[in-house]
Amino acid sequence: MTLMGTRVEDSYPTRITGTPEHLPRPHPTVWGTEADGPIDAATLANHETKGYTIVEDLLSPGEVQTYWQELVRLSSSEELSGDERVITEQKTGEVRSVFDVHEISELIAELVRDPRVLDRARQILGSEVYIHQSRVNYMPGFKGTGFYWHSDFETWHAEDGMPIPRAVSCSIALTDNYPFNGGLMVMPGSQRTFVQCAGETPDDNYKSSLKDQRVGVPAEDDITKLAAEYGIDQFTGQAGSALWFDSNIMHGSANNITPYPRSNIFLVFNSVENALTDPYAAAQPRPAFIAGRDSTPLSR
């Protein structure tokens, strides 16, 4: 069991006091090859370029229903009432996310080890992997609050101590994703640019940032420049589809004011060769339910 990695030189300085800059990324997006897993060479090359891949029908309709019922169970569980792993909406108090779900739910614990998921994570990262973060996201109709533009890696680097962006996220849709119900937007190719953020990290920043992130988000001018260079794509598709996206890609989602909910299972795989160290721009690391520090490789 590995709980802490060796500190490496900071290639991605952030939470600075000066003017933020756009830094070129010296590390690849795809670390493995076609021989390492189920993804073909052309798809891997496209993932290297765009920073994301959509897998249609990763889950069958029956599996989608099973996991949807699990989300309903988790959101209404009396045992989880008041648990710090349950994040609620700032305005309504409704459940926004449940973290550490692979430790809470046997169904999701099985999903992270499913070859359809695990083999792709290993292939993209070119190594054995472990779960850095898992959660289920709820975006109910009419009241669902979006996520402002951000790079996950910026936060994971600054507040969790992730050395480099050798991590990949898998978002599995449990409801249909339309262009109008708060679907995730990504800037294809933006993973090749690390956008520094300004400002000091407050103590226990996660307690507010998981509801409404204010520190660790790029300035509007930076977002405008990135959008002009890379454009914006949106993840749409039927329930059961999955979006694999790089940890440093710029992404966000709008509020959902439609009657159609948008919920997903969100799994973050990190390379065992990229174990967390001390935070690069925070006084203390975030809790393990947000940033796992046990880098023991996942096994089937």
N, C-alpha and C positions, 0 to 999 in steps of 0.2 A: 504494500500500500504506500503510495506516494502522496504526501500532503503538501509539499512545497517544492517548487522547482528552484534551480539556481538562477540568481538574478543575472540578466543579460543587459547589454548596453541598450539604452532607449533610442530606438530608431523612429519613434513616433511621439515626440514631445507634444503635450497638450495641456489644457487648463493654464494657459500662459497669461502673463500680464501685459505683453505687447500686442501688436497687431497679428491676428491669426494668418497663417499662410497655407497654401495648398502644397503638400509634400508628395513627390512621386513615391510610389510603393516599390520597394526593392524586392519584395517576395512574390512568388507566383500565387495565382488563384487556385489552380489545379496542381496537385502534387503527385498524383498517381497516373497510371497509363491504362490503356484499354485492357491490357492483360490482368489488371488488378481487380476487376469487378464487372458488373453487368452493363455499365455505360459504354457505348461505342465511341470510337475515336472522334467522329464528327461532333457528337454531342459534347464530349469533353472539351474540344477546341472551342465550341460555341460558348461553353460555360466559362472558359478562360477569358474569352473576349467580353462577354456581356455580364458575367458575374452571377448569372442565375439560370436555372433550368426548371421547366415545368414538366411534371410527370402526370399524365392523365390517368385516371382510374387506378391510382395506387391502391385504394381500398374499394372493395365491392360494395354495392348498395346495402347488403346485409351487415357488413362490417361498419359502415357509416352509421347505421341505425344503432348498433351496439355501442359504439363510442359516443354517440349523441346521448343515449340514455345514461352513460357514465358521466358525461358533463352535467346533465340535469341532477344526477345523484350528488355529485361533488358540490354543486352550487347551493344545494338545499340541505347539506349534511349538518346536523346539529353538532356532531363531533368536531367539525371544522369551524364552528361559529366562534369568532374571536381569535382564531389562529392567525399568527402573523404571516403565514403563507397565503392567506386569502386577502387580496387587494380589492377594495371597493371603490366605486365611482365617487369622486369628490362631491358631486352635487346631489346625487340620488341615493347613495349608500348601497346601490346594487352591486353584486359581484362583478368585478372587472376582469380579474385574473386569479387563477390558483396556481401557485408555484410548487415546484418539487413534486409534480404529479407522478413521476415514475417511482417515487418512494411511497406515495399515498395509494396509488391505484395499481392493482395487480395487472389489469388489462393493459395499461400504458407501460408498465414494466416489461410486459411481453412485447409490446410494439417496438420499443427501442432496440430490441434484440432480433426483431423480425428481419430475415435476410433482405427483403425488399427495401428496408430502411438502412440497416446496419452496413450492408455490403456497399451501398452507394456512398455512405459517409466515409468508410475506410478508403474507397477508391479515390474520392475527391481529395482527401487529405493525405493519401499515400502512406498511411500508418495505421496502427491500432488506435482506437478512439475511446473516449469516455464522455459521459454527459456533463457538460458545463452548466447547462440550465434546462429545465423543462417547465412547461406551464400550459394551461388551457386558457384561451382568451374568449371572453364573451362580449359580443357587441350586439345588444338587443335592438330590435326595431324602435325607431323614434328617439331613443335615449342614448344610443351607443356613442361613446366619445372616442375620437381618433387618436392617433399618435403623430406628433409633429415630426418633421424631417430630422433624421439622425443617422449616424453610423453606430451600429451596436459595438463594434470594436473600440470606438473611442471611449465608451463607458467601461467596457470590459478591461481595457488597457489601463485607464486612469484609476478606476475604483476597485478592480478585481486583481490587477497584476498580470493580465494575459500578455506575454512578451510580444508576440507577433500575430498577424491575422491568419493563423492556420486553424481556423474554425469555420464550420458551415452550419447553417440553420435549415431546418425542414419544417415548413408550415403546411399542415394537412387540413384541408377544408372539410368541415363537417356540415356545412350549409353551402348552398349555391352562392358563388361570388359573382355579383353583377357589377357593372361599371358604376352603379348608383347607390350601392349599400355599404360604402366605406371600404371597398377592396384595396388591398395593399398596392401602393405605387412604388416603383423602383426606377433609379436612373441607371440604365444599362451602361456598363463600362466604368462607372464612377468608383468601383472598388479599387481601381488603379491609382486613385488619388486619396491621400489622407488629409482631411480637413481639420486643422487645429481649431480648438475652441478656447475662448477666453474665460477667465474667471476662476476663482479658487473654489475647490470642492468643499461644501459645508459638511460638518459632522452629521452622520446619519442621513446623508442626502437621499438615500434610497426610500426613506419613509414618505417623502413627498414626490420624488421623481417618478416613482412607479405609477402615480396617479396623474401627475402633470409635470413633465420634465422641463426644467428651466436652465439647469447647468449642464453643459456637455452637448448643447445643440448649436449648429452653425448659425452664423448671422444671415440675415435675409439676402445680403449682397452675395455671400458665398453660395447660397442656394440658387440664386439667379444665374450666377456664372456657371455652375454645374449643369443646370437645366439647359442653358444655351449650348453647352458643349456636348452633353450626353443625351438630352431629351428625357422623356418620362414614359415608361411602360406601366401597364397595370395588370395584375394577376386576376383573371376572371376564369370561371370554369365551374363545372359541376362539383357537388359534394363528392369527396373521395379523391380529388386531385391534390397534388402536392407541389409546393414551390420550394426548390432548393436554392438558397442564396448565400452569397459570401458574407462574412462577418463585417466587412468594411463597406459594403455597398450602401449608398445613400437611399433611404426609403422612408415612407410614412403613409398615413391613411387619414381620410377625412371622417368627420362625424357621420353617423348613420341616422338620417331622418326619414328613412323609408320604413314600411311595415315589415321588411324582410330582415331577420337577424343574420349576423355573420359571426360564426364561431369557428375556432380552429384549435388543433393541438400543435404546440410549438416546441420543437426539440432542437437543442444546440449541441453539436458534437465538436469536441476539441481534440486535437492530436495529443497523444500521450507524450510526444516530444515537445509539447508547448505548454507544459504544466504551469500553473499560476505561481507567481512570486508575490512579494510585497507590492501593494498598489503603487503605481507610478505617479499618481497625482491625488492622493487622498491619505489622510492620517491613519485610517484603519480600513481593512478589507470589509466588504459587504458580507452578510451572513451566508453560510454554506447553502441555504435553501435557494439563494439567488445565484451563487457562483460556487459550484462544487469544487472542492479541493482534493478530493480523492481521485487520483488519475489512474486507478486500476483499470486495465483494458476491459471493455465490455466483451462478454462471451455469450454465445447463443444458449 
